[in-house]
Amino acid sequence: MAVLSKIRERSMFLIIIIGLALFAFVLDPSTLGDLFNSSKVNEIGEVDGDVISRQEFTTALEAYKTQAGNNVSDMQATKTVWDNIVRKKIYQAQLEKAGIIVGENDVWMEVLNSPSVQGNPEFLNEAGIFDESKVKQFLKDIEINNKQLSDAWNNYIKQVKDNSERNTYNNLVTAGLGASLKEGENNYLNNNTKLSAQFVYLPYTSLADSLVKVSTSEIASYINDHEKDFQVEASRDLSYVKFDTKATAEDQEAIKSELASLKEDFKTTTNNLAFLSDNDSDLNLDQNFKFKNQVPVEVAATIFNGKEGDVFGPYKESGFFKMTKITVVAQMPDSVKASHILIPFVGSQRATPDVTRTEAQAEKLADSILAVVKRSKRKFKSLAKSFSSDKSNAEKGGDLGFFNYARMTPAFRDFTFAKKVGSVGVVKTPFGFHIIRVDAQKNKQSAMKLATIAKKIMPSEATENVMFENAEKFALEVSKNGNFYDVAKANNYTARPAIGVKVLDESVPGLGKERGIVSWAFGDVEVGDFQRFDTENGHVVVFITAKTKKGTAPVAKEASKVRSILLKEKKAKLLSEKMAGSSLTEIAKANNTTVRNANNISLQSTTLSGAGAEPKVVGAMFYASNDKLYNSIVGSKGVYAFVVTKKELPTALPNYDAERKRIADARKIQTFKMYEALKKAAAINDNRGSALYGANQ
């Protein structure tokens, strides 16, 4: 009863909570989970506290995939969309801080002024002048009648807005990136002052590493003191053994013998296309002529000494066994010069919106032009200027220049290479009807049409079974033995490493695109776990050797790098103690070395003779007083003592405006550095791995 009493007392509170939850669910069902779940599973990430929701990200991702088609993988698309959203939010935050708003009218004017809109014939009035009202009417029409095109336009306008925001910010910043005349003068002097100096150099290599001790605790302390330099993403270290399924010598011989058994039938068949299809050729029939340099070098000489009907092979080439039959022998030029007049029609490729003639009308016009050209070939040039839609060469009378056999669409190519010089005719291609004139031909030589039946060199089923059994047997032995490397060594298998695999990686080093392996490695697995995977070329057994969490890198991961830093620091301290002395001669004598000379060095030329590039040391020389001893100067290659003997200033200029302008221009073209700086300063939280792929990080 006491419990029921307390529930009654809090009934209004419970009603309010449930009501809020239901209200949130009506607005967005995904937010109901967030109300009771602090992990916020619907957040992909944050940029300075601005949340990137799952809905925002997936909407942008789908739009990008639609636009890119099959040209990008899922992981490439995910990365691009993430980068775009982060960039957009960073710029929007900066504009908001500056009190600047890129409004709808700003975006609309950007759209209207773009060349692709201004030059679109659909948006021109009867006088051929751009008409804004036609753009507005076009957008209204597609909103009602063509959702796909309407969505594409909306995405385009969003991109224009994003670009406008970015450009607005960059322009504001670059407007203030000038330079003063004094900066120009200093830059000129710094870059052109020449120094001469003498120095003593004690290289780090002069001390053996064994003389310097670096402890694990010192490495850990260094990493803790420089945490920002050792931030890492979540990663996995893997080791794997590959079981590639390759065709054995026996498999290859069987494929070759199978192909050889078809030789006589191939030679006598009159239907090469059907023969290749009936006998499961792994390559299609190529109907094009081939010149000798287009035929595999292994058989080119033999084939081009043959005659029509001859069959060559089987021969091995590019992963196939092949047999080739000569079907046609001809004499052809290797390049042709021709002119054309292109008459497109509605539906032909690259036809502009102003093309309204039907195919029949286009053919009739082409025949009419051909009749005129046949009566007077001198009119070809003027007719091309008047009628050809190929504006790239219409002003040149339709002249296409010289082109090779592979460049043109088949019907056009066959006419120009088969006909004699001076021939004219009409040819239909996917682009419309062409009135063609053959102007010149070069280098007539033998050309052949070749029918080639091919069998891809593949492992037999028996070979595949053996490799599968080997992979399974290896995995079973590892499960019993527990030591991946011992089992690999006992079986003479090579265990290969794949270090630093990231949660959003698509590929595994050495294995190529294997997203399944990456997903497994970031799932519910521990160091020592292993799994067999099927790959495109066989099988692989993968072993988890290390897991690195997001954050500060583990000491073991960075030990080698930090040890070398600390070794250099400790050696520098020991070598500095050896630099005691009142002169370079004294210091050199005490360390059994010599005094070296450095001439004509500058801030742009920082190489010291016998030591190498030492920008820090040369920088110290630049600001040093003449004839004064400086010692214990730590460089990248060792420790130095030096005396500057001469500073030669450059000739003064009448003014330094050219230098000032050079500095200002260099600053203004580096807006990408501004973004990288803003990005580095922003608090970016990336949860893609866990939110999208359920990965453990």
HELIX and SHEET records of a PDB file:
HELIX    1   1 ALA A    2  GLU A    9  1                                   8    
HELIX    2   2 SER A   11  LEU A   27  1                                  17    
HELIX    3   3 SER A   30  PHE A   36  1                                   7    
HELIX    4   4 ARG A   54  ALA A   68  1                                  15    
HELIX    5   5 GLY A   69  ASN A   71  5                                   3    
HELIX    6   6 ASP A   74  ALA A   98  1                                  25    
HELIX    7   7 GLU A  104  ASN A  113  1                                  10    
HELIX    8   8 PRO A  115  GLN A  118  1                                   4    
HELIX    9   9 PRO A  121  PHE A  123  5                                   3    
HELIX   10  10 GLU A  132  ASN A  145  1                                  14    
HELIX   11  11 LYS A  147  ALA A  175  1                                  29    
HELIX   12  12 LEU A  181  ASN A  192  1                                  12    
HELIX   13  13 TYR A  204  SER A  206  5                                   3    
HELIX   14  14 ASP A  209  LEU A  211  5                                   3    
HELIX   15  15 THR A  216  ASP A  225  1                                  10    
HELIX   16  16 GLU A  227  PHE A  230  5                                   4    
HELIX   17  17 ALA A  249  ALA A  260  1                                  12    
HELIX   18  18 LYS A  263  THR A  268  1                                   6    
HELIX   19  19 ASN A  272  ASP A  278  1                                   7    
HELIX   20  20 LYS A  292  GLN A  294  5                                   3    
HELIX   21  21 VAL A  297  ILE A  303  1                                   7    
HELIX   22  22 GLU A  359  ARG A  375  1                                  17    
HELIX   23  23 LYS A  377  LYS A  379  5                                   3    
HELIX   24  24 PHE A  380  PHE A  387  1                                   8    
HELIX   25  25 LYS A  391  ALA A  394  1                                   4    
HELIX   26  26 PRO A  410  ALA A  418  1                                   9    
HELIX   27  27 GLU A  461  ASN A  481  1                                  21    
HELIX   28  28 PHE A  484  ALA A  490  1                                   7    
HELIX   29  29 ARG A  515  ALA A  521  1                                   7    
HELIX   30  30 VAL A  555  GLU A  577  1                                  23    
HELIX   31  31 LEU A  584  ALA A  590  1                                   7    
HELIX   32  32 PRO A  615  PHE A  622  1                                   8    
HELIX   33  33 ASP A  657  LYS A  668  1                                  12    
HELIX   34  34 THR A  671  ALA A  681  1                                  11    
HELIX   35  35 ARG A  688  TYR A  693  1                                   6    
SHEET    1   A 3 ASP A  50  SER A  53  0                                        
SHEET    2   A 3 GLU A  43  VAL A  47 -1                                        
SHEET    3   A 3 ILE A 684  ASP A 686 -1                                        
SHEET    1   B 4 ARG A 596  ILE A 601  0                                        
SHEET    2   B 4 LYS A 194  PRO A 203 -1                                        
SHEET    3   B 4 GLY A 638  GLU A 648 -1                                        
SHEET    4   B 4 LEU A 629  VAL A 634 -1                                        
SHEET    1   C 2 GLN A 231  VAL A 232  0                                        
SHEET    2   C 2 GLY A 551  THR A 552 -1                                        
SHEET    1   D 4 ARG A 496  LYS A 502  0                                        
SHEET    2   D 4 SER A 235  ASP A 244 -1                                        
SHEET    3   D 4 GLY A 538  THR A 548 -1                                        
SHEET    4   D 4 PHE A 530  THR A 535 -1                                        
SHEET    1   E 4 PHE A 289  LYS A 290  0                                        
SHEET    2   E 4 GLN A 445  LYS A 456 -1                                        
SHEET    3   E 4 PHE A 320  MET A 332 -1                                        
SHEET    4   E 4 VAL A 311  GLU A 317 -1                                        
SHEET    1   F 4 ASP A 399  ASN A 404  0                                        
SHEET    2   F 4 SER A 335  ILE A 343 -1                                        
SHEET    3   F 4 GLY A 432  LYS A 442 -1                                        
SHEET    4   F 4 VAL A 424  THR A 429 -1                                        
SHEET    1   G 2 SER A 507  VAL A 508  0                                        
SHEET    2   G 2 GLY A 512  LYS A 513 -1                                        
SHEET    1   H 2 THR A 607  LEU A 608  0                                        
SHEET    2   H 2 GLY A 612  ALA A 613 -1                                        
END                                                                             
